[in-house]
Amino acid sequence: MEFKAPLYAQVELTYSCNLACPHCLNDARYGCSGDTKTQIVPKEKLEVLLFKQVIERLREWGVFHITLTGGEPLTVRDRLFEALGATQKFGIETDMNSNLCLMNDDTALRLRDGGLTGVLTSVSSYDANLHNQKMGRKSALSQTLRGIETLRRVTPELYVSSNMVLAKDNCSYEHVMKTGRLLASAGVQTMTVTPLTPSRTGLESQLPNVPTDWMMLEALFALSEVERECGINTRVLQGMPHCFVHPFPHLRKYSEAGCDAGRTYITVSPNGEIKACSQIPDGHGNILINDLDTIWKSMKSYRDNKFVPSECEPCDLRDTCGGGCRAEAERRVGSLGSLHPFFRRPLKLLEEEQTVKLNGEVGQTYRVASDIICREEGDNRFVIRSGGTYTVMSRDNFRLLQAVRFRGSLIITPELAEDEAFVSFAKTSIKNRILEAV
């Protein structure tokens, strides 16, 4: 379905960074002088108040979740805390992307007290020499690990994740396993991976290092084993074609992300320019100047599947998959509408039976989860966010949900368990953690 506004936004506070990662996705980090090496980007001269105004505009749009990112947010603490103060005021769930090299006790406490819920950092290798090479700085691994230790010690309430950018030199089964073990021992709660996707300006330098499809598949098998062995969550942050992992049921969770660029997700640059994705630098207007509805309409081509390859048209999962990451298809194949390099074949699937059943639920009591938030979409539809999952409901089902919340709980009776409309509502609500067992 098409939403009336984005559900999630990344806000880039700066392009400046204390590291010089060769795989940086920000186009400003490459080609500043016609070279093929990362460049140091000076801190932008921007008014701090601008970032409060950006958050206010995102709130007008009804955005549910914001990630404060960069560059490196800890190099612009004044902007970081200005933006965080606004998200806390408006009750918008907020996390942060940071390499954590500049983290200290006082900053961690200010972030927690400002309402931050979690941090995503980056560790691309257990091997210090390789990681430091990938970050462009000596001691980068030890500094990031020290930052993770600071968060786990000072602010254990904050959720800590770490991403591993996979290239040809670090995507072997053994390398992913050893990195996962390091992260688990450091107290990281979720390990994520993304394949190296060159920026447009860094394409010439980065493209020789991208992993092949079989390398990526080997890394995913290792990632699954990390979750089993180490007991931490694992995810893939970048949309991969569902058909790539479908033959392996235990890997299917890694294609859940899909390509959400311009569909549910946007990025705001440091000066307020709107992009469909942090990896697609095309501008769609300025959030501080232009009409929000006009900006959203300018990205309608993404929601109309304009960039989904024709080969994906017959696939039953086309709308949730989007053909995989469009930026990756552009850089590795040629255009936003190109076939993803990991594409296998369209999937024609019978509707799979829901894992949640009601025939064994008679007598069970459920209540509405306390963390749900909602937004009216129009056309008698509502979108509900619970536990990071978005669910679209009809107005009738939303009223039923409100009734359950008002009553405090709901007992599944034999009559309800046989009511087709209620069963559909209950299955979806239980599966997506909108209703929770008492």
Secondary structure, DSSP 8 states (H G I E B T S, - for coil): ---SS-SEEEEE--S--S---TT---GGGB-TTS-SSB---------THHHHHHHHHHHHHT--EEEEESS-GGG-HHHHHHHHHHHHHHT-EEEEE---TT--HHHHHHHHHTTEEEEEEE---SSHHHHHHHHTSTTHHHHHHHHHHHHHHH-TTSEEEEEEEE-TTT-SHHHHHHHHHHHHHHT-SEEEEEE----STTHHHHGGG---HHHHHHHHHHHHHHHHHH--EEEE-S---HHHHTTSGGGGGGG-S---BTTTEEEE-TTSBEESBTTB-----BTTTS-HHHHHHTTHHHHTTTTS-GGGTT-TTHHHHTTS-HHHHHHHTSSTTS--TT------------S--STT-TT-EEEE-TT-EEEEEETTEEEEEETTEEEEEEHHHHHHHHHHHHHS-EE--HHHHT-HHHHHHHHHHHHTTSEEE-
